[in-house]
Amino acid sequence: GVVFMVSGGFFSAKEAINPAFFRAFLDRGYVVFAVVHGSQPKYTIPEITEDVHRAVRFIRHRAADFGVRPDKLGVAGASAGGHLSLTLGTQGGPGKADARDPVDRESSAVGAVACFFPPTDFLNYGAPGEDAVGVGTLKDFKPAFGPRSDTPEGRQQLGREISPANFVSARSAPT
């Protein structure tokens, strides 16, 4: 199965699903899950991240119903969708064993990431030290960063938390 992040500028909508983006997967027999997440300005990147973790957990929980192997899920996306894909590839992990909801007991880890032009480091956005956490180049996307982006200290903290480059490890999914 391929989990496809339908996201641009951290905005997602059913109308933005474009089967041409994942036709190559479908033609090769993959099942594609087009994930439409909660969008900015109502939701911030940390909230959107939780939404996509939940999507992977749901797919894994229902894998048999969908005819996919739960241990063979990949993720793909472009731009903000690429960022969310990298976030899953570097920070996906086990669910809570004691969660009341069985979906929340599932892992959000993915086995592979294919992404295109994703933001990877919001605190070094195109140049060392270039802060783009709702300012500068990304000022038009400020709602996605939320109120923590109002101060330099808040931007630094949030920028570290949402930058996949800070979470790359030996356990990260092949990308």
Secondary structure, 3 states (H helix, E strand, C coil): CEEEEECECCECCHHHCCHHHHHHHHHCCCCEEEEECCCCCCCCHHHHHHHHHHHHHHHHHCHHHHCCCCCCCEEEEECHHHHHHHHHHHHCCCCCCCCCCHHHHCCCCCCEEEEECCCCCCCCCCCCCCCCCCCHHHHHHHHHHCHHHHCHHHHHHHHHHHCHHHHCCCCCCCC
